Amino acid sequence: MGSAAGVFAALSISPRLTLRSETAQAARRRRWGAALAKRGKSGGATIVIKRIEEAGHAHHGGAWKVAYADFVTAMMAFFLLMWLLNATTEEQRRGLADYFNPSMALASGQSGVGMPFGGTTPHSAGNMAADTGSIRIERGPRPTTQELEEEDESERPAEPVTRLDGPPGERDAQTPRLADGEAGPAEGNRTSGGGAAAARAEQSREGEAGRIAEAARKEQVSFERTIDTLRETFLADPVLAELARQVLVEISPEGLRIQLLEADGQPMFSNGGAVPTERARLMIHRVAQAAARLPNAIQVTGHTDSTPYRAGSRSNWDLSAERANATRRLLTDAGVTEARIHGVTGMADREPLLPQQPQAAGNRRVAITLLRQEPPR
């Protein structure tokens, strides 16, 4: 151990030994290079050893993080603004703009119309009209006076005062005194007269209600008899029996409604026209015979389907009105007086019988309604 320490001490101290060691290293490098060159001449690959000493990475700083955070914040604000513009109305956006940019709205408008406070301003109507300092006389309602009773400090209820009977006079001697709760002759007459009038009014109302109910009952019975008559008439005739399914009879709030419907392949009128077919003439004639037995007024209404006409030509209104008028003529020809015709109306396709099938043949129909009579008074 002592000799080794001496050798290392000599190498570190003596410059001659250091130079000799460097010369030895250079000689080894030359020999190594010569061996490699010789090996390359003989066809071997040249081996190059490259040693790279890597140093530590330098610190680049955090400025890019700040820039990235600012970019993300700006994008978030931009998308939030786009959402607000889409989710608010024009009035709300105007209110937000006024909040962030306050201005004197009353100075730029006409007396505050459409501005804050609901358009109410201390000025009169007009451009920049300020007359708050002027004196005006307004005529208001006439003041009312109310007599107030003096309040009793004790707030106790008033006590009844005992009245003393004075000396009897001439009229008092002739008129007998009445006990409490007993009515005099005049008062009794008034009471009995009022009760009789009320009783007569009540009897009159009851009689009116009874007459109305009796008239309605009789009218209901006549409508039901007419339905039975129509049923027997159509079933008795073989030709009409085939058309019975095209007749719809019902009692409605307006009265007895008889509807003559069209069917596929069995039209009531000409195609797109108001000329009735033979079947329609026969059906309307039978209905007129049944309606002639009743005194009710008659309303005729025409209906069509939703199939439109060409632009500029006729419409379903014209067609429905013409068919209703043709039905009216057939009714009057069959014996119904003209005075009983209350109205002739064309409804086009506004009241379809089959709403789910607006172009169905059943929607093309004519309704003959026997209107209810006004009850006798």
Buried (B, 14 or more C-beta within 10 A) or exposed (E): EEEEEEEEEEEEEEEEEEEEEEEEEEEEEEEEEEEBEEEEEEEEEEEEEEEEEEEEEEEEEEEEEEEEEEEEEEEEEEEEEEEEEEEEEEEEEEEEEEEEEEEEEBEEBBBBEEBEEEEEBEBEEEEEEEEEEEEEEEEEEEEEEEEEEEEEEEEEEEEEEEEEEEEEEEEEEEEEEEEEEEEEEEEEEEEEEEEEEEEEEEEEEEEEEEEBEEBEEEBEEBBEEBBEBBEEBBEEBEEBEEBBEBBBBEBEEEBBBBBBBBBEEBBBBEEEEBEBBEBBBBBBBBBBBBBBEBEBBBBBBBBBBBEEEEEEEEBBBBBBBBBBBBBBEBBBEBEBEEEBBBEBBBBBBEEBBEEEEEEBBBBBBBBBBBBBBEBEE
